[in-house]
Amino acid sequence: MEHHPAAAWLTEAAGAAHQQGAGNLLRVVLIVMILGCVLTAWFLLRGYKRKDD
């Protein structure tokens, strides 16, 4: 197993993304955004479920 510095790995990833197009990257970004919105909504709304007696 070869050791690659972070900059070299990032350059390789950018080159691979350039060859495949932006479709996969866009898909990942959209999925992460949707999951983030769902988790944020759950976190903010979970307090309203409790009843204050």
Residue pairs with C-beta under 8 A, 6 or more apart in sequence:
4 12
17 24
17 25
